[in-house]
Amino acid sequence: MFQKRKILFYISTLKNGGAERVLTLMANYWVEKGHDVTITYVIDEEIGFTLDKRIRLIPQETYKESKHFIEGLVANVKRIFRLRHIIKQTQPDVVISFTTMCNIVAYFSKIGLKTPLIISERTNPLAYPLNFVWQKLKTLAYNRVDALILQTQGVQKLYRNIKTPQYIVRNPLILPPSAVPITVYNQKVVITVGRLDTYKNVQGLVEAFAKTEQKDWSLWIVGRDGGKQKTIEQRAKGLGISEQVIFWGNQTDVFSYLAKASIFATTSQVEGYPNALLEAMAMGLPVVSTDCDFGPSEIIEEGKNGFLVPLNDTEEYAQKLSLLMNDENLRQQIGQNASRIKDSHSLSAVMIEWEKIIELSTT
């Protein structure tokens, strides 16, 4: 049985985001089970998730972009000493840090302290390379913590030279009460969810959608602009499908949009572990995804609960979309298979894995 513990989480922000969502789910789960939970976060800004009132929150600073290397170095040294003070003050049984930069800061903040530190890598390191200095600090830190949590086998291969015990733990998946999985697949809407930036490559999806020549279908794009929306809009106009492509912007209730679609599509160039893909599958949507590093190939079973397409193969992507667009029965069959993802990614199943790791790291 997992004994009651004092748990301190450390993360850069509690705004909307995949890592933030997972951390808040974990914190709510453990405080409900009677554990003493504190979250300290670097940037004091609006919180994007509902947190149990019993969770202690310790914001650290307002956001200020560093103008040069020295200013950034000074800011991070201050964060190290600030977190060290919080660890001494709260006396947790374990510190759990999320995201690369916080993981590095967390390691240096607890040098000389006996508190176990578990770090969680939430991104694809290939997509977010560090400069020489930070990479050296990362290697040093990651080799000296008590446990390293990764999300996929693909990412784990990149850390094969790290000696710290490593564990693969999937993201927990919880649908809000208002999210009712779909049972009708006659709505002619393809939907994608994600930040409109280079890595999500929504322009590639627009181009594949245009190749299907399905004039009675719409493409819904849900997500905040990451600098690429105007380019995508212009591309849709150039392809003559601007009236079929609808930009909904950033939405807090993504599930209400997923419920009105019949196909989920993503053309990401890289992924860490795609929450949007998991949520769409849990809602019963058949999915088409690029076979990018890392995540989709460890979630999708080809032809059973979705389709994988090689990167930048617009022709094949359009063919897979057309296959689903032209066959409602196939959409229903694959969508119902996809919805079973909820079983393997349930919060209770994921938290059992975390608790085992904490037991191993604190004894």
N, C-alpha and C positions, 0 to 999 in steps of 0.2 A: 504494500500500500504506500502511495506517495505521501510522505510526511509533510505537515504544514511547514511552509518556508516563507522567508522574507525575500522577495524577488525585486530586483532593480533592473528596469529596462532603460536602455540608452539609444536614442535615435536623433536624427538632425531636426525633424519636423513631424508634426501630426496632421499636416494637411492631407488632402486626397492623394492616394498613391498606393501601389501594391504592397510595399513593405509596411507602410503605415497601417493599412487595413489588417494585415496579418498580425502585427504587433498588438493592435487594439483588441482583436478577437481573442488573442491569447491572454491579455491582461484581464479582460472581462470574464473569461472562463475561470481563471485561477482565483480571482477575488471572490467569485461566486462559490468556489469550493472552499473558501475560508482562508486562503493564503493572504499574506500582507504584500500588497503590490504597489510599487512606486514607478512612475515613468518620469525620467528627466529627459528633456529635449532641448536642443541647442537654440533653435529659432523660435522665439515667442510670437506666434501668429495664430490666426484662427484655426481651431481644431475641426477637421473634416469628418469626424466619426463620433458616434455616441459612446461615451465612457461611463461605466458604473461610478457613482458618486463616492464609493469607498476607495477608489484608486487615488493615491496621492500624486499630484502633478507638480513637477518642479521645472518650470521654464527657465532658460538661462540668459538669453540675450535677444535683442532685436537684430534683424538682418542688416548687415552692412557689407557690401561687396568689397573685397580687398583690391586695392589699386595696383599693388605690386607684390613680388615674392616676399619681401621682408615684412610687409604689413600682414600678409596671410600667415607667415610663420609665427609672428607675435600673437595673432588671434588664436591660432591652434595651441600654442603654449599656454595661453590663458585658459583655453577649454580643458586642457589636461589637468591643470591645477584646480579648476572649478569642479570637474567631475571627481577628482581625488577627494576634495572636501566633502562632496555629497556622499561618496562611498563611506567615508569615515563617519559622517553624520548619521546616515541611515542604517549602517551596519547590516547590509544584506547577506543572506546565505549564498547568493549567486547573483552575478551581473550578467545580463543578456544584452548584447549589443547588435544592432542591425545596421547594415550598409558599410561599405568599405572604409570611408574616411572616419566614421564613428568607431569602427572596429580598431583602427590604428590608434586613435586618441584614447580609447578605452584601455588598450594594452599599456600604454605609457602612463596612464593615470593610476594604475594599480601596481606598478613596480614596487616591490617591498611589502605589499599588502597580501594577506593570505586568502582573500576572497576569490573564489573560482570565477573565471571569466569564460563565457560561451559566446562566440561570435557567429553571426549569420550573414553569409554572402548572398545578396539579393539580386545581383545583376550578372550579365555576361561580361567578363573582364575583357574580351576581345572588342566589345563595343565601346568600352569606356577605359581606354588605356591611361595609365598614370605616367607622369614624368619620371625621370631617372631617380630623383631623390625620394619621391613618394613610393615608388616601386620597391626601393631598397628597404624603406621603413615598413612597408606592407609585408615583405618577405620575413623581416625580423620579427614583427609582431605575430604574424600568422603561425610561425613556428614555435611560439612560446605561450600560447593560450591553452586553455584546458580542453576545448572542443571547437571544431569548425563545422557549422551546418551549411550544407549545400542543397540545391534544389533538383539538380539533374545529374545523371551519370556523365553526360557530355561535359558539364562544367567541372566535375570531379577530376576528369582526365587532365585538366589544366593545372590542377593542384597536386599532381602525383609526387612532386618533390617536397611537399610540405609534410613534416613529420607528425604534426598534431593529429590526434584521432579525428576522423572525418565521418560524418553521417549525412545521408540523403534523407531529407524530410520534405514531403510535398506541402503545398499550401493548403490550409483548411478552406473548405468551401461551404458557405452558408447562404441560403437564399432568404431574403426578408419575407415576413408573412404575406406581404402584398404581392410577392413574385409567384405567380401560378404558372407552372410549365405548360407549354402550348400543346394542344391536341389536334388543332386544325391547321392544315398546311396549304391553304388556298390563298393566302395573302401574298401577293406578288411583290415582295420586298426582300432585297438582299441588304443586310446590315453589317457594318463594321464599327468597332468601338476602339478608340485609342487616340492618343495625342497626334496631331497632324505635324509630324516632323520627318526628318530624313529616314530614320530607322524604321518607322511604321510603313513608309512607302505606299501611302494611300493612292498616290498617282498611278502606281502600277495596277492597283485594283480597278481604278476608273478605266484604264486602258483595256483591261481584260473584260470588264463589264460591257464596254462598247463593242467589243468583238463578238459578244453573244448575239447582238442585233435583236434583243428581246425588247421591243418598243413598249410593251405593256407592263414591264417590270420597272421598279424604282430601286435606286441605290441610296440607302440612308447612311450618313456619316455622322457618328456621335463622338465628340471629343473636342477638347480645347485646341486652339491654334498653337502649333509649335513652330510657326514661321513658314509653313508650306501651304496654308489654305488658299491664298491668292493664286499660287502656281497651279494648284489642283483645280480651282474654279476655271482658270484660263484653259487648262487642258481639256476639261469637260466641255467647255464651249467650243473649242477647236474640233472636238470629236463629234459635235452635234448632239450631245446628250445632256446639256446643262439643265433642261427641264426635268430630266429623270433623276438627277443627282441632287439630293437634299442635304444641306448641312444643318445639323441641329445644335451644334455647339456643345459646350460642356454641360452635362446633365447629372444631377444628383441621383435621380431614379432611373438608372440605365435599364432596369428590368422591364419597365413599362414600355420601352421602345423595343426591346428584344421580343416581348410578347406579341408585337404587331408584325413581326417578320417571319419568313419561312426558311431563310438560309443565312448563316453567319459566314463572313469571309474575312480573312486577314492575309496581308501580303508583307508582313514584317521581314526585314532583312536580318535582324538579330532579335533574340528574346532572352530573358532570364528564365522565367517560368510564367507563361501568359495567363494571368488571371481572367482577362476578358474572354479568352477562348474557353476556359473552364466554366465560366458563368453562362456563356451561351449554350454550351453542351448540357449543362445542368437544367437549363430551361427547355431542353428538348429540340434544339436546333441542329440540323445537319450542318457540318462545317467544312469549309475548304481553306487550307492553310498552306503557305509556303513551307518547305522543309528546311527551315533556317536553324542555325545554332542559337540557342539550344531550347528544348522543351517540346515543341509540337510533335516530333517523332516519338517521344516517350508518352504522349497522351493519346494520339490518334492511331487507331488501328485501321489501316488502309482498306477502304471499301466497306467497313463495318460500322464505324461511328463517325466517319468523315473521310476526307481525301487530302493527301499530301501532294504538293506540286514542287518540282525543283525551282530554285531561286531564278527569277527573271525569265521564266518560261511562260510568257503571256499567252501563247497559243494553247498550251495544255491547260493553263488555268481557266481560260475561257471555255474550253471543252468540258472541264469538270463542273463549272457553273451551269453550263447549258444542260448537262446531263441531269442535274437536279431541277433546274427550271422547267424542264420538259416532262418531268415525271413526279406527280404529287405523291404517288404511292412510295416511290423511292425516298422522297423527302421524309415521309412519315416513318419508314422503316429505319433509316439511318438516324433520324432525330430521336426516336425512341431508344435506340441503342446508345446514343450519345448521352442521354439523360442518366444512364446508370453510373456515370462518373461520380455522382453524388456519394455513392457507397464507399468508394476507395478514398475519397477526399473529405470524409465527414470530420467535423471538428473533434469529436471524441477520439477517433482513430489517430488523428495527427497529434493530439495532445498526449496520448499514451506514449507516442514515440519521443516527444520532448521530455516527458517525465522520466523515461528510462535513461535518457542522455544526462539529465541533471543528476540522477542517482549515481551514475557512473563517474560523473565529473566532480562530485562533492564528497565522495567517500574514499 
